[in-house]
Amino acid sequence: MSALLPGVRVVMVCGGKGGVGKSTVAANLATALAARGTRTGLLDADLHGPSLPVLFGVRERPTVRDGRIRPVVREGVRLMSTGLLADASRALAWKGPVLRGALRQMVRDVDWGDVETLVVDTPPGTSEIHMALAGLLDISAAVVVTTPQRMALEDTRRCVAMLTRLGVAIPAVVENMAYFPCPCCGARTEPFPDSGLVGALLAETGGAGTRLVELPLLPAVAAGAEQGTPFAQHAGGDSSAAGAAFASLLDALDDSLHPVP
Ligand SMILES: Nc1ncnc2c1ncn2[C@@H]1O[C@H](COP(=O)(O)OP(=O)(O)OP(=O)(O)O)[C@@H](O)[C@H]1O
């Protein structure tokens, strides 16, 4: 069976541990891609805990035209999430073939239009959902998100191993909350004591082609998430540390995002 959405570049955003910032990175990556002119979709595949509707401040339901669901558009990004559907509470019961069927529908029965790149936000860990996605889509690349904490690192290692087994390239690992820039002078404070942990993990897992992207802890990003606008470009412009982090992430992904011939 051929993969769904042929010709669309698919970037999966993964992370071993819950709460490390996968959805924040997925939302910012998608908006950064759309801002530079790439026709971008964002699929919230965290079926059991969808957060993109809150992150993008979406309250309306998607409409249906000619039997296909039309994504909601925010920040130039076409969004789909079980959190946007009327019976989202039923998602909690999904597993096995029902879960795979639901994912297939979210890909196939949604009118993605002429989307060039689909960013997929995934649940924490190495789940049935990742396996199902790998079976449904041709995944061009994955971005792994972690915080520089020992508690997150074992899970990150498992996540990298799963992606390697699936044959998915990892052009970038995002070290989220790597530092806090002083709002007055820009000086770095590292909230976690072991700042070299993620770099060491990359070296150990043989990630020679993987770029380490540091994303700072920014109160504006956290506040924006509460208000439905957690976007780095609104938190201080392209020259801000967060803007630079997402520019670096796009750069690392560029090889995987070249148009499919
Ligand atoms: N760089 C950052 N600066 C400030 N706040 C952040 C940053 N990254 C994430 N957060 C905040 O941390 C919280 C968790 O982030 P997020 O929901 O993106 O994590 P997640 O890994 O997707 O969680 P889950 O495992 O539940 O899916 C959110 O409130 C978000 O606003």
The ligand as an SDF file (V2000), in Angstrom:
LIG
                    3D

 31 33  0  0  0  0  0  0  0  0999 V2000
   10.7320   27.5990   25.5700 N   0  0  0  0  0  0  0  0  0  0  0  0
    9.6780   27.7690   26.3790 C   0  0  0  0  0  0  0  0  0  0  0  0
    9.5470   28.9140   27.0890 N   0  0  0  0  0  0  0  0  0  0  0  0
    8.4970   29.0640   27.9420 C   0  0  0  0  0  0  0  0  0  0  0  0
    7.5290   28.1580   28.1330 N   0  0  0  0  0  0  0  0  0  0  0  0
    7.6040   27.0070   27.4430 C   0  0  0  0  0  0  0  0  0  0  0  0
    8.6740   26.7580   26.5260 C   0  0  0  0  0  0  0  0  0  0  0  0
    8.4770   25.5270   25.9840 N   0  0  0  0  0  0  0  0  0  0  0  0
    7.3430   25.0540   26.5210 C   0  0  0  0  0  0  0  0  0  0  0  0
    6.8130   25.9260   27.4130 N   0  0  0  0  0  0  0  0  0  0  0  0
    5.5880   25.7510   28.2140 C   0  0  0  0  0  0  0  0  0  0  0  0
    5.6750   24.4750   28.8550 O   0  0  0  0  0  0  0  0  0  0  0  0
    4.3910   23.8350   28.8710 C   0  0  0  0  0  0  0  0  0  0  0  0
    4.4860   22.4730   28.2040 C   0  0  0  0  0  0  0  0  0  0  0  0
    4.7730   22.6650   26.8190 O   0  0  0  0  0  0  0  0  0  0  0  0
    4.1130   21.7560   25.6910 P   0  0  0  0  0  0  0  0  0  0  0  0
    2.6350   21.6080   25.8930 O   0  0  0  0  0  0  0  0  0  0  0  0
    4.5820   22.2860   24.3920 O   0  0  0  0  0  0  0  0  0  0  0  0
    4.8140   20.3560   26.0270 O   0  0  0  0  0  0  0  0  0  0  0  0
    4.5360   18.9110   25.3860 P   0  0  0  0  0  0  0  0  0  0  0  0
    5.8300   18.1940   25.4060 O   0  0  0  0  0  0  0  0  0  0  0  0
    3.8590   19.0420   24.0780 O   0  0  0  0  0  0  0  0  0  0  0  0
    3.5220   18.3170   26.4500 O   0  0  0  0  0  0  0  0  0  0  0  0
    2.7320   16.9010   26.3410 P   0  0  0  0  0  0  0  0  0  0  0  0
    3.7160   15.8450   26.6770 O   0  0  0  0  0  0  0  0  0  0  0  0
    1.6580   17.0610   27.3640 O   0  0  0  0  0  0  0  0  0  0  0  0
    2.2040   16.7680   24.9460 O   0  0  0  0  0  0  0  0  0  0  0  0
    3.4260   24.7960   28.1800 C   0  0  0  0  0  0  0  0  0  0  0  0
    2.7590   25.5440   29.1650 O   0  0  0  0  0  0  0  0  0  0  0  0
    4.3510   25.6910   27.3510 C   0  0  0  0  0  0  0  0  0  0  0  0
    3.8240   26.9980   27.1790 O   0  0  0  0  0  0  0  0  0  0  0  0
  1  2  1  0
  2  3  1  0
  2  7  2  0
  3  4  2  0
  4  5  1  0
  5  6  2  0
  6  7  1  0
  6 10  1  0
  7  8  1  0
  8  9  2  0
  9 10  1  0
 10 11  1  0
 11 12  1  0
 11 30  1  0
 12 13  1  0
 13 14  1  0
 13 28  1  0
 14 15  1  0
 15 16  1  0
 16 17  2  0
 16 18  1  0
 16 19  1  0
 19 20  1  0
 20 21  2  0
 20 22  1  0
 20 23  1  0
 23 24  1  0
 24 25  2  0
 24 26  1  0
 24 27  1  0
 28 29  1  0
 28 30  1  0
 30 31  1  0
M  END
$$$$
